[in-house]
Amino acid sequence: MTYTENEWFDDWDTEALYQEKVRDCDQCIAHSPINNVESGVVCGPNVRLIDVNYDTFMYNGSILIVTKNLTANEENVPIVTYTIGPATNSDNTFELKEGEFPHRLFHTDKLDDNNAFQFYRYKIELPLQNYEQMVKYTINNESKPHYRFFIPSKTMNFNTIAYSCNGFSLAVDTSVFKGSLWFDILNKHSKFRYHVMLGGGDQIYSDSINLYCPAVKKWLKTHDPIKRYSTKMTPEFFEQLNQFYLKEYIEWYGFGHWKGSTPKSMTTQNCFPIATSTIPSINIWDDHDIIDGFGSYSDAFMKTPVFSSIGKAAYKYYMLFQHHVSIDANDDDDIAYLKTSNWILGKRPGQYIEEKSHSVFTRLGPTMGMLGLDCRTERKLKEIVSEGTYQLVFERLHKEIQKGQLDHLLIMLGVPIAYPRLVWLEWLFSSRLLAPLKYLSKKGLFARGLVNDFNGDVELLDDLNDHWCARHHKAERNLLITRLQDFGAKYGIRITILSGDVHLASLGRFKSKIHKRHLANDKKMQQNEKTFNEPENDVRLMFNVISSAVVNTPPPDPMAKLLQARVSEHHFDFQTTEDSVPLFKFDTDGITSREQPGFLNKRNWSDIIPMENVFNNKYLNDNFKVKLNDRIIPGILKPGEGIPSIPINKEQDQAYPVTKDGIMVSIHVETDRANPNSFSTCYSLPIPELRKKEENLSHKGAKHLPLT
């Protein structure tokens, strides 16, 4: 497609383009939208970032397009052409190049004799330039405003989105949510361009397999536990599992269509598929991508033929739709794709899914990296990731340092790792004292919904067992934290953890210990002052940005109160304090003070913007109003006014400096769920790079570690 300069640098007004898509997002059509397409594209384009090679300055990615009922020949292949050029006209450079993305039919599938599908993967391989680039593409010569994505320059780190919990739980009344945070994301994307979005798990909610897969529904009605545990997985049963996930993914990723267990639990999130076509994705998965709690039930139940087969089927379609690869690959090209450099394959197959975990590493700029740790494929009740896989992951991280210094490493963990302990609830829910109530609940005579349909445990127990702070995972958690601290300190890398899962916004923190004033001598007081005033030199400083859900309903107010009541300073070891940052002192109206400053139970998503990009973008600069060396208290951002700043020595909430190589982290919280304009309120903090290196950190005093 030929563009004039005015057409290329168009005013991409997403608010005008997609406001119509937000209407009726609390509803959906009664039948599957797949039925509305006799033949042609039913899912995609869905853009994925694979990696960026800063030795060759090459950007690598892929586009997924799924077609329906088309004969797999060259005449029916969707042709994807592209034009690439500068993202802005600020450099007075206008040079466009055209090309075609090569395609490959890598998978075929079917729901029934009337619904057959072809999966096409298009290879993106484009050189980086000294300026940021925009790629506009067409499908069969059809151009749409959102058929575009952006590639940073050779020296530019990525503007990044992090999100999770992209779907509703089965019985949620979706009609109370009139807006869409995907619409909010698109509107911000049009103003300063996101280069990648990190899906932290639960990109799709597949719990409805209990309702809409006949074989599973029948299996759940088997009340005899012996029969349920021994039910065999027949080819017909497994085919139904495959058909469920195939249909579920095409409806969600193709149309934003989902329905739950009641007439009010249905939605059409039209802006989600639009976002996946304009912001390249990198994903890890969590339990709802499979089924609620998968991996956190007893070993005996996880090994049942039915439940383990649910995991196997979900894995197949997770890889197809979220990673653009078939695990049934049988030719050289697809096998090579399975081994692309961005993946860190697990040491051994997971016990239940019987596939290797796929953790993800890629550079998000010359000095920023991202590790997405697969915490689900190997997960068992008492283990999240195997020791062998951890060794491979850290070997890869050490190798990455040889390619060039990293200032920041973002780590995706589906479940928060710096979060209040709720062990007392674990003990309560697993106590024999609840046996009579559980029995009555199963019979429907008392507290219906107290226990789950799978193995009769208390419904919330699997969620608690999922947590890093659960009693089964404490040792693994603490060992991972020490490894991350040691790695960051050794190489001078600031590590920031990104998590979701819990359906609210929070900000956990590890930092060097501040000694109590009445117990500290002069030396310790000087150390306190240094720790407080120089976080850029704190080798133990590590934030856990907790952002969820972008779609799902938040928990009620009592949960936020419970979590706030459980927040206190924990001594991770003798030199490291763990706490929660009071980021949410004010509600989304910017006026009302809150009693739970550490936890805000409203829908949300987050972004990570390199500070240089803040300075170089007028929209961001006008909103944040920050300058180098400003000291900022984490808190609410008032557009055009910035975030509160304080004098350097004022002792109150710890402030963080705005540094050239730092990042700005923001959590965007839904302002009013009843407003279809989908506004969000921004809560932000700057995170400085680590300007100090230190080997052999002491972790004396840390519990559950073999080295203590």
C-alpha positions in Angstrom: 0.0 0.0 0.0 1.4 3.4 -1.0 1.2 6.2 1.6 1.7 9.9 1.4 3.5 11.6 4.2 0.3 12.9 5.7 -1.3 9.4 5.5 1.7 7.8 7.1 1.8 10.1 10.1 -2.0 9.9 10.6 -3.8 11.0 13.7 -4.7 7.7 15.1 -7.7 8.6 17.3 -8.5 5.3 19.0 -11.1 6.9 21.2 -13.2 7.8 18.2 -12.4 4.5 16.4 -13.2 2.1 19.2 -15.7 3.7 21.7 -18.4 1.8 19.8 -16.7 -1.5 20.6 -17.1 -0.9 24.3 -20.8 -0.7 24.2 -22.6 -3.8 25.3 -19.3 -5.4 26.5 -21.5 -6.8 29.4 -23.4 -8.9 26.9 -22.7 -11.3 24.1 -24.6 -13.1 21.4 -26.4 -16.3 22.4 -24.6 -18.4 19.9 -20.9 -18.8 19.1 -19.6 -16.0 16.8 -17.7 -18.7 14.9 -21.0 -19.6 13.3 -21.2 -16.1 11.8 -18.2 -16.8 9.6 -18.8 -19.4 6.8 -15.2 -19.2 5.7 -12.3 -16.8 6.1 -10.4 -15.3 9.1 -11.8 -16.2 12.5 -8.9 -15.3 14.7 -6.0 -12.8 14.3 -4.0 -11.1 13.4 -2.3 -11.7 16.7 1.3 -10.3 17.0 3.9 -11.9 19.1 7.4 -10.7 20.0 10.0 -13.5 20.0 13.2 -11.6 20.7 15.5 -8.8 19.7 19.1 -9.5 18.7 21.3 -6.6 19.6 24.4 -8.2 17.9 22.7 -8.2 14.5 20.1 -5.4 15.4 17.3 -7.7 14.2 13.7 -7.6 15.5 12.0 -11.1 15.4 8.4 -11.9 15.9 5.4 -13.6 14.4 1.7 -13.1 13.5 -1.0 -15.7 13.9 -4.0 -15.9 11.6 -6.6 -18.7 11.9 -8.9 -19.3 9.0 -12.1 -21.4 8.7 -13.1 -23.9 6.0 -10.5 -22.9 3.5 -8.6 -25.5 1.5 -5.0 -25.3 2.5 -3.6 -24.2 -0.8 -1.7 -21.1 -1.9 -4.9 -19.5 -3.3 -6.5 -19.4 0.1 -3.5 -18.2 2.2 -4.1 -14.7 3.7 -1.3 -12.5 2.3 0.2 -10.2 4.9 2.1 -7.3 3.4 3.8 -4.5 5.3 5.2 -1.0 5.0 7.8 0.1 7.5 9.0 3.7 8.2 9.6 6.2 10.9 7.2 6.3 13.8 7.3 10.1 14.1 8.2 13.0 11.7 10.3 14.7 14.3 13.6 13.8 12.5 12.3 15.0 9.1 13.0 11.5 7.8 10.5 10.0 5.5 11.7 6.7 4.0 9.2 3.8 3.6 10.0 0.2 2.7 7.6 -2.4 1.7 7.6 -6.2 1.9 5.6 -9.4 2.6 5.8 -11.5 5.7 6.4 -15.1 4.7 3.8 -17.6 5.9 3.6 -21.2 7.0 0.6 -23.4 7.6 1.8 -25.0 10.8 -1.4 -26.6 12.2 -4.9 -27.7 11.1 -7.8 -28.6 13.4 -11.5 -29.0 13.5 -14.5 -28.8 15.8 -16.7 -31.0 13.6 -17.3 -31.8 10.0 -18.6 -28.3 9.4 -15.8 -26.4 11.1 -12.2 -26.9 10.0 -9.4 -24.5 10.8 -6.1 -23.6 9.4 -3.3 -22.0 11.5 -0.9 -19.7 9.7 2.2 -18.2 11.2 3.9 -15.2 9.6 7.6 -14.6 10.2 8.6 -11.0 11.2 12.2 -10.2 10.8 13.0 -6.5 10.5 16.2 -4.5 11.1 16.4 -1.9 13.9 17.2 1.6 12.8 18.6 4.7 14.6 15.0 5.8 15.0 11.8 4.3 16.2 9.8 2.6 13.5 6.1 2.0 12.7 5.0 -1.1 10.8 1.7 -0.9 9.0 0.4 -4.1 7.5 -2.5 -5.3 5.4 -4.3 -8.7 5.1 -5.3 -9.5 1.6 -4.8 -5.8 0.8 -7.3 -4.8 3.6 -5.9 -2.1 5.9 -7.4 -1.3 9.3 -6.3 1.5 11.7 -5.0 -1.1 14.3 -3.0 -3.1 11.7 0.2 -1.5 13.0 2.9 -2.0 15.6 6.0 -0.1 16.7 9.7 -1.1 16.9 12.1 0.8 19.1 15.3 2.3 17.8 18.7 0.6 18.3 19.3 2.5 21.6 15.7 2.6 22.9 14.3 0.4 25.6 10.7 -0.8 25.2 7.6 0.8 26.6 6.0 -2.2 28.2 2.5 -3.2 29.4 2.0 -5.9 32.1 -1.4 -7.4 32.7 -3.1 -10.5 34.0 -6.5 -12.1 34.7 -7.9 -11.3 31.3 -11.4 -12.9 31.8 -14.2 -13.4 34.2 -14.9 -16.1 36.8 -17.9 -18.3 36.0 -20.6 -16.6 38.0 -19.6 -13.0 37.8 -22.3 -10.5 36.9 -20.5 -8.8 34.0 -23.3 -6.3 33.5 -21.9 -4.1 36.3 -18.8 -3.4 34.2 -19.8 -0.8 31.5 -16.2 0.1 30.5 -13.2 -1.8 29.2 -9.6 -1.4 30.3 -8.5 -2.7 26.9 -10.1 0.5 25.5 -8.1 2.4 28.1 -4.9 0.6 27.0 -5.6 1.4 23.3 -6.2 5.1 24.1 -2.9 5.4 25.9 -1.1 3.3 23.2 -2.2 5.9 20.6 -0.6 8.7 22.6 2.9 7.3 23.2 3.2 3.8 21.7 3.7 0.6 23.6 6.2 -1.8 22.1 5.2 -5.0 23.9 2.6 -6.3 26.4 3.5 -9.0 28.9 0.7 -11.5 29.7 1.4 -12.6 33.2 -1.1 -15.5 33.2 -4.8 -16.2 32.9 -4.9 -14.6 29.4 -8.0 -16.7 29.0 -10.5 -18.1 31.6 -11.2 -21.8 30.7 -13.1 -22.8 33.9 -16.2 -23.1 31.8 -14.9 -26.5 30.7 -17.0 -27.7 33.7 -20.1 -26.5 31.9 -19.5 -26.7 28.2 -17.4 -29.8 27.7 -20.1 -32.6 28.0 -17.5 -35.3 28.9 -16.1 -33.2 31.8 -19.6 -32.2 33.0 -20.6 -35.8 33.1 -17.4 -36.8 34.9 -18.0 -34.1 37.6 -21.4 -35.7 38.3 -19.7 -38.9 39.3 -20.1 -38.7 43.0 -18.2 -42.0 43.8 -14.6 -40.8 44.3 -13.2 -44.2 43.3 -15.0 -44.0 39.9 -14.0 -40.4 39.5 -10.4 -41.1 40.1 -10.3 -44.2 37.9 -12.2 -42.8 34.9 -10.2 -43.6 31.8 -9.3 -41.1 29.2 -10.7 -42.4 25.9 -9.9 -41.0 22.5 -13.4 -39.6 22.3 -13.1 -37.9 25.7 -9.7 -36.3 24.8 -11.2 -35.1 21.5 -13.9 -33.3 23.4 -11.2 -31.6 25.6 -9.4 -30.5 22.4 -12.6 -29.2 20.9 -13.4 -27.2 24.0 -10.1 -25.4 24.1 -10.0 -24.8 20.3 -13.5 -23.2 20.4 -12.7 -21.3 23.6 -9.6 -19.7 22.2 -11.1 -18.8 18.8 -14.0 -17.1 20.5 -11.9 -15.2 23.0 -8.8 -14.3 20.9 -10.8 -13.9 17.7 -14.0 -12.1 19.0 -13.6 -11.3 22.7 -16.6 -13.5 23.3 -17.1 -15.4 26.5 -20.0 -16.8 28.6 -20.1 -18.2 32.1 -22.7 -20.0 34.2 -25.6 -17.4 34.3 -27.4 -15.2 31.8 -25.6 -12.2 33.4 -22.1 -13.8 33.1 -21.3 -13.1 29.5 -19.1 -10.5 27.8 -17.8 -9.4 24.4 -14.5 -7.6 24.9 -14.1 -6.3 21.4 -11.0 -4.2 22.2 -9.0 -7.2 23.4 -8.5 -8.7 19.9 -7.8 -5.2 18.6 -5.0 -4.8 21.2 -3.4 -8.1 20.3 -3.1 -7.0 16.6 -1.3 -3.7 17.5 0.8 -4.5 20.6 3.1 -7.6 20.3 2.7 -10.0 23.1 4.9 -12.2 25.3 3.0 -14.6 27.6 3.4 -17.0 30.4 0.4 -19.0 31.7 -1.3 -19.7 35.0 -4.1 -21.9 36.3 -7.1 -20.4 34.5 -5.5 -20.8 31.2 -6.0 -24.5 32.1 -8.7 -24.8 34.8 -8.9 -23.2 38.2 -6.2 -24.4 40.6 -4.5 -26.8 38.2 -1.2 -28.0 39.9 -2.3 -27.1 43.4 -4.5 -30.0 44.2 -3.3 -33.3 45.8 -0.9 -35.4 43.8 -3.4 -38.3 43.7 -6.1 -36.0 42.2 -3.7 -34.3 39.8 -2.6 -37.8 38.5 -6.2 -38.8 37.6 -6.5 -39.5 33.8 -9.1 -36.9 33.4 -7.5 -34.0 35.2 -4.0 -34.6 33.8 -5.5 -34.8 30.3 -7.2 -31.4 30.9 -3.7 -30.0 31.5 -2.3 -31.7 28.3 -5.1 -30.3 26.1 -4.8 -26.8 27.6 -1.0 -26.9 27.0 -1.5 -27.7 23.3 -3.8 -24.8 22.7 -1.8 -22.4 24.9 1.2 -23.1 22.8 -0.8 -22.7 19.6 -2.6 -19.4 20.4 -0.2 -17.7 22.8 3.1 -18.8 21.3 2.2 -19.6 17.7 3.7 -23.1 17.7 2.4 -26.6 17.5 3.7 -29.2 20.0 3.0 -31.8 17.3 5.6 -30.2 15.0 7.0 -32.8 12.6 9.2 -30.8 10.1 12.5 -29.0 10.4 11.0 -25.5 10.3 8.6 -26.0 13.1 11.0 -28.0 15.2 13.5 -25.1 14.8 10.8 -22.7 15.9 10.2 -24.8 19.0 13.8 -24.3 19.9 14.1 -20.5 19.3 16.4 -18.6 21.5 13.8 -16.9 23.6 12.7 -20.1 25.3 14.4 -21.7 28.3 13.1 -25.3 28.3 12.6 -27.1 31.6 15.0 -29.8 32.8 12.4 -32.5 32.6 8.7 -32.8 31.6 6.1 -31.7 34.2 4.6 -34.6 36.1 1.0 -34.2 35.0 1.1 -32.4 31.7 4.2 -34.4 30.6 5.7 -31.5 28.6 8.7 -29.4 29.3 8.1 -25.9 30.8 8.7 -23.0 28.5 10.1 -20.0 30.4 10.8 -17.0 28.2 13.8 -14.6 28.0 14.2 -11.7 25.7 15.8 -8.3 25.6 13.4 -5.4 25.8 16.0 -3.0 24.7 19.8 -2.8 24.8 19.9 -2.5 28.6 16.6 -4.1 29.7 15.7 -7.8 29.8 12.6 -9.8 30.6 12.3 -13.3 32.1 8.9 -15.0 32.1 9.2 -17.9 34.5 6.8 -20.8 33.6 5.4 -21.6 37.1 2.6 -23.9 35.9 3.8 -26.7 33.7 5.9 -28.3 36.4 3.8 -27.2 39.3 2.9 -29.7 42.1 1.3 -29.1 45.5 4.7 -28.8 47.1 6.8 -27.6 44.2 6.4 -24.7 41.7 9.5 -25.0 39.5 12.0 -27.9 39.7 15.6 -27.3 40.9 16.9 -28.5 37.6 14.9 -25.9 35.8 16.0 -23.1 38.2 19.6 -24.0 37.4 19.0 -23.7 33.6 17.2 -20.4 34.1 20.1 -18.8 36.1 22.7 -20.2 33.7 20.8 -18.4 30.9 20.7 -15.2 32.9 24.5 -15.3 33.6 25.1 -15.9 29.9 23.0 -12.9 29.0 25.4 -10.7 30.9 28.1 -11.6 28.5 26.1 -10.0 25.7 26.1 -6.6 27.3 25.2 -4.9 30.6 21.6 -5.0 31.8 20.3 -2.1 33.9 16.9 -3.7 34.5 15.6 -7.2 34.6 11.8 -7.6 34.6 10.6 -11.0 35.9 7.1 -12.3 35.3 5.8 -14.5 38.1 2.1 -15.3 37.7 1.5 -15.2 41.5 2.8 -12.5 43.8 5.9 -13.3 45.8 5.9 -10.3 48.1 2.4 -10.6 49.6 0.8 -11.0 53.1 0.9 -14.4 54.7 -2.4 -16.2 55.0 -1.0 -19.5 56.4 -3.6 -19.5 59.2 -6.3 -19.7 56.6 -4.5 -22.6 55.0 -4.6 -24.5 58.3 -8.2 -23.6 58.8 -9.4 -24.7 55.4 -7.5 -28.0 55.6 -8.5 -28.7 59.2 -10.4 -31.9 60.0 -12.7 -29.6 62.0 -14.3 -28.5 58.8 -15.2 -32.1 57.7 -18.9 -31.9 58.8 -19.4 -28.6 57.1 -17.7 -29.8 53.9 -20.0 -32.9 53.9 -23.1 -30.8 54.3 -21.9 -28.4 51.5 -21.4 -31.3 49.1 -25.0 -32.4 49.8 -26.2 -28.9 49.2 -27.6 -28.6 52.7 -25.3 -25.9 54.0 -23.0 -23.2 52.6 -23.4 -24.2 49.0 -20.2 -23.4 47.1 -18.0 -23.9 50.2 -16.2 -26.8 48.5 -15.1 -27.3 44.9 -16.5 -29.8 42.4 -13.2 -31.6 41.9 -11.9 -33.2 45.1 -14.2 -31.7 47.8 -11.6 -29.4 49.3 -12.6 -25.9 50.5 -13.0 -23.8 47.4 -10.4 -21.2 48.3 -7.8 -23.7 49.4 -6.2 -24.2 45.9 -5.8 -20.4 45.7 -4.0 -20.3 49.0 -1.8 -23.3 48.0 -0.9 -21.4 44.8 0.8 -18.6 46.8 4.6 -18.4 47.1 4.0 -17.7 50.8 2.0 -20.9 51.3 3.6 -23.3 53.8 4.5 -25.8 51.1 6.4 -23.2 49.0 8.2 -21.0 51.6 11.5 -22.7 51.2 11.4 -22.5 47.4 10.2 -18.9 47.6 13.0 -17.7 49.9 15.6 -19.5 47.9 14.4 -17.8 44.7 14.5 -14.4 46.4 18.1 -14.9 47.6 19.1 -16.0 44.1 17.6 -13.0 42.5 19.1 -10.6 45.1 22.6 -12.3 44.6 22.3 -12.1 40.8 21.2 -8.4 40.8 23.8 -7.4 43.3 26.7 -9.2 41.6 26.1 -7.5 38.2 24.5 -4.2 39.3 21.1 -5.0 37.8 17.8 -3.7 39.3 15.3 -6.5 39.4 11.5 -5.7 39.3 9.0 -8.6 39.6 5.7 -8.4 37.8 2.8 -10.5 39.2 -1.0 -10.8 38.9 -3.5 -13.5 40.0 -5.0 -11.8 43.1 -7.5 -9.4 41.3 -6.3 -6.2 43.0 -3.4 -3.7 42.8 -0.5 -3.8 45.2 3.2 -3.1 45.4 5.4 -5.4 47.5 9.0 -4.5 48.3 12.2 -6.0 49.6 14.8 -3.4 50.8 17.8 -3.1 53.1 16.8 -3.0 56.7 16.1 0.3 58.5 17.3 -0.1 62.1 15.0 1.1 64.9 16.0 4.5 66.1 16.0 3.6 69.8 18.1 0.5 69.2 20.6 2.0 66.7 24.1 3.3 67.4 25.6 6.2 65.4 27.0 3.8 62.7 23.6 2.2 62.2 21.9 5.6 62.1 24.3 6.6 59.3 23.5 3.4 57.5 19.8 4.2 57.9 20.2 7.6 56.4 22.2 6.2 53.4 19.5 3.5 52.8 16.7 6.0 53.0 18.3 8.6 50.8 20.2 6.5 48.3 17.9 3.7 47.1 19.9 3.7 43.8 22.7 2.1 45.9 20.5 -0.4 47.7 21.5 -3.8 46.4 18.5 -5.4 48.2 15.8 -3.2 46.8 13.4 -5.2 44.7 9.8 -4.3 44.0 6.9 -6.7 43.2 4.4 -4.9 41.0 1.1 -6.7 41.5 -1.4 -5.8 38.8 -4.7 -7.7 38.2 -7.3 -8.0 36.9 -7.5 -6.3 33.6 -11.0 -7.9 33.1 -12.1 -10.0 36.1 -14.0 -8.6 39.0 -12.0 -7.5 42.1 -12.5 -9.0 45.5 -14.9 -7.3 48.0 -13.7 -4.6 50.4 -13.3 -7.0 53.4 -10.5 -8.8 51.5 -8.6 -5.5 51.1 -9.1 -4.9 54.8 -7.9 -8.4 55.7 -4.8 -8.0 53.6 -4.0 -4.6 55.0 -4.4 -6.0 58.5 -1.9 -8.7 57.7 0.7 -6.3 56.4 3.7 -5.7 58.6 7.4 -5.5 58.2 8.8 -8.9 57.8 12.5 -9.6 58.3 13.4 -11.7 55.3 16.9 -12.0 56.7 18.9 -9.9 59.2 19.7 -7.4 56.5 16.5 -7.4 54.3 13.1 -6.1 55.2 9.9 -7.1 53.3 6.9 -4.8 53.3 4.1 -3.2 51.2 4.4 0.2 49.7 1.5 2.5 50.7 0.8 3.5 47.1 -3.0 3.9 47.3 -3.5 6.5 50.0 -6.2 8.1 47.8 -9.1 6.6 45.9 -9.4 6.9 42.2 -11.2 10.2 42.5 -8.0 11.7 43.8 -9.7 13.1 46.9 -11.0 10.4 49.2 -8.4 9.0 51.6 -8.2 5.2 52.0 -7.6 3.0 55.0 -6.0 0.3 52.9 -3.1 2.2 51.2 -1.4 -1.1 50.3 -4.2 -2.7 48.4 -6.7 -1.3 45.9 -9.4 -3.7 44.9 -10.4 -2.3 41.5 -9.6 -3.6 38.0 -6.2 -2.5 36.7 -3.2 -2.9 34.5 0.3 -1.6 34.6 3.1 -0.3 32.5 6.9 0.2 32.7 8.3 3.2 30.8 12.1 3.8 30.6 12.8 7.2 32.1 14.5 8.4 28.9 11.2 7.7 27.0 9.3 9.7 29.6 11.6 12.7 28.9 11.4 12.3 25.1 7.6 12.0 24.8 5.5 15.2 25.1 2.4 13.4 26.4 4.3 11.6 29.2 6.5 14.6 30.0 3.4 16.9 30.3 1.7 14.4 32.6 4.5 13.2 34.9 6.2 16.6 35.2 9.5 15.1 36.4 13.1 16.1 36.0 16.3 14.4 36.6 17.2 14.0 40.3 13.6 14.8 41.5 12.7 12.7 44.5 9.2 11.2 44.2 6.9 9.7 46.8 5.1 6.7 45.3 1.5 7.7 44.8 -1.3 9.0 42.6 -0.5 10.8 39.4 -2.5 13.9 38.7 -2.3 14.5 34.9 -0.4 17.8 34.2 0.6 18.1 37.9 2.8 15.0 38.3 3.4 12.9 41.4 4.3 14.5 44.8 8.0 15.3 45.3 9.7 16.2 48.5 13.0 17.7 49.7 15.8 15.1 49.9 16.1 14.8 53.7 12.5 15.0 54.7 11.7 11.9 56.8 8.3 10.5 55.7 7.4 7.9 53.1 10.5 6.9 51.3 11.0 8.8 48.1 12.7 7.5 45.0 15.0 9.5 42.6 14.3 10.1 39.0 17.4 8.9 37.2 18.5 8.8 33.6 18.7 5.0 33.4 15.7 4.4 35.7 12.1 3.4 34.9 8.7 4.7 35.7 6.2 2.1 36.9 2.5 2.9 36.9 -0.6 0.9 37.9 -3.6 2.2 36.0 -6.8 1.6 38.1 -10.3 1.7 36.7 -11.8 5.0 37.9 -15.5 4.1 37.7 -16.6 0.6 36.4 -20.0 2.1 35.5 -18.5 4.6 33.1 -18.3 3.3 29.5 -15.6 5.9 28.8 -13.3 3.6 30.6 -11.1 6.1 32.4 -8.3 5.0 34.7 -6.4 6.6 37.5 -2.6 6.3 37.5 -0.5 5.4 40.6 3.2 5.7 39.9 6.7 5.4 41.3 10.2 5.8 39.7 12.6 2.9 40.2 16.2 3.9 39.9 18.8 1.7 38.3 21.3 -0.1 40.6 24.5 1.9 40.7 26.4 -0.5 43.0 27.7 -4.0 42.7 28.2 -6.4 45.6 29.2 -10.0 45.7 28.5 -12.6 48.5 25.4 -10.9 50.1 24.7 -12.3 53.5 21.3 -14.0 53.9 21.9 -14.9 57.5 18.6 -15.1 59.4 16.5 -16.2 56.4 14.2 -19.0 57.3 13.8 -22.3 55.5 17.0 -22.0 53.5 19.5 -24.9 53.4 22.4 -22.4 53.8 21.1 -21.1 57.2 
